[in-house]
């Protein structure tokens, strides 16, 4: 005999995350969200079969669409590569991390303890590290502006 489901009352939800596939496949889902699946690109063999008897005009249209899509994808990849190189790969707190690592090495401390002691005992090093971080941040903004606007 099946167990009667437990009803939750006076439950306060702080967050409700809706996902395509849940982690627990054996649970029953009471709240769900469904969306139209993203259209999958046509397989090459299917495309070849469909276009087998196509006229040259249709083939030219399909080729131009594929070319424009490839051009768009290439531009998208190029923009993302440039953005990732300038923003993600550069640690904005590199000066602070270097200062903490140097202090930890010099005083034989773990990194977290070195950071706390550095803030307490050496505000001059902390200020210099933050000034260096600000300088790098400003230069990154200037470089990004020049790249976008060509100044």
N, C-alpha and C positions, 0 to 999 in steps of 0.2 A: 504494500500500500504506500502510495506516495505521501511524502511529508507535506503538511500544509505550509505554504510560504509565510515567512515572517513579514509582517507589515511594519514599516518604520514610521513612527509618528513623532511629531515635533522635532523633525530633523532639519538642521540648518546647514545648507550647502555653501561653502566658501568658494568653491570652484567646481566646474563641471567641464571635463575635457571630453570632446567628441573625437573619436579616432576611426579610421577605416577598419582596422582589425584589432580587437582587444587582446591582451596578453593571456587571459584565462579563457581558453576555448570551451571549457566545460560549464561556464556560468551562463545563466540566462540573462539577457539584457532587457531591461525594462524601458530604458531611454536610449534612443539611437537617432542618428541622423544619416540620411542617405543622399548621395549626390549622384548625378549622372557620371558614369565613368568617363575618364578622359579618352578621347578617340585615339586609338592606336594607329601608328603609321601603317600604311598598307605594305604588306610583304612584297618583296621584289617579284617573286614568282606569280603572285596574284596580279600584280600590276602588269607584268608581261602578258599574262593570259587575257586580261581585260583589253589591253592595247594592241593585241595581236592583229585585229582587223580594223584598226583605227586609220582614219585618213591622215595624210601628211599634215594637214592644218591642225588636227587634234594633237598629233604628236609634237608639233611645234609649240602649241599652247602648254602642253604638259611639261616639255623641256624648259620653257621659259619660267614656269612656276617653280620647278625644281631648282633652277639656277638662282632665282630670286630668294628662295628659301635658304639655299646654301650660303648665299651672300649675306643674308640677314643673320644666320647662325654664326658665320665667321666674324662679323662685326660684333655680335653679342659676346662671343668668346674673347675677342681682342679687348673689348671694354672691361670685361670681368678680370682678365689677366692683368691689365694695367691697374685697375682699382685694387686688386688683391696685392700687387707688388708694392703699391705706394702706401696702402693703409694697413693691411692685415699683417704683412711680414715685418713691419717696423714696430717694435715694442715702444709705446709711448712712455713707459716708465723705465726704460733701459738704464738711465743714469742712476735712478734710485736703486734698482736691483744690483747694479754694479757696486754702488756704495755699500749696500748691506752685505753683499758677498765679500767685499774687501775687509769690512769690519769683522765679519764672522771669521774669516781666515786669520786675521791678525790676532784676534782675541780668543780663538779656538772655541767658538760658540755655534749653536745651531742657528739657522737663518732666522727663524721667528724670534728667538731671544735676541739676536743681534739687531734686528729691526727695532725692537722695543728699547734696548739700551742705547742705540744710536740716536733715537728721538730724545731720550732723557738726557744723555751725556754730551752729545755733539750736535746741537742745533745748527751750527755753521755748516756741517757736512750735509745735513738735511736740506737747508736752504739752498746750498749750491746745487744739489741734485735736482731739486724742484725747479730752480732757475734754468738749468740745462734742459730739463724736460719741456719747459715753456718755450725755450729757444727752438728746440727741435720741432715742437708743435707749430709755432709760428712759421718756421721755414717750410714745413710740410704744407701749410695752408697757402703760402705764397707760390710754391711749386705747383700745387693743384690748380690755383687760379691761372697761372701762366699756361699750364697744359690745356685748360679748358678755353680760356679767352685769348690766348696767344699774346699776352702783354709783354 
